[in-house]
Amino acid sequence: MAEASISADQGQFSCSVCLDLLKEPVTIPCGHTFCKRCISGCWDQEDRKGIYSCPDPAPYWIS
């Protein structure tokens, strides 16, 4: 029987904030995915401004 081979880029499963593998992944409206703890920490800092932005500077279609 043939073995199935799955090739995936580790970058697809990495958080761009902590640079580690995603833990409790959360996808935000722009399409980027972060660890729940990382995006919560970033957005907690933005609570004062009331404006929540994506911490990843690359557009979704590039990353």
C-alpha positions, -999 to +999 in steps of 0.1 A: +000+000+000+013+035-008+019+059+020+002+093+019+026+122+021+015+155+034+038+185+028+030+216+047+050+248+053+056+252+090+050+290+085+013+282+080+012+269+115+034+296+132+022+326+151+039+358+137+038+373+172+056+346+193+071+328+163+061+295+178+037+268+166+001+280+171-015+274+204-053+277+205-053+293+170-076+322+164-082+337+129-090+374+128-111+391+101-081+399+078-074+361+076-043+360+097-041+334+125-024+339+159-022+321+192-052+331+213-029+344+240-008+365+216-037+382+198-054+389+232-022+405+245-019+427+214-055+437+215-055+443+252-028+470+245-051+486+219-081+487+243-072+523+252-074+534+216-105+514+208-089+505+174-080+468+169-056+461+141-037+431+128-002+428+143+011+411+111+023+438+086+021+414+056-012+414+037-030+380+040-024+370+003+014+374+007+019+354+040 
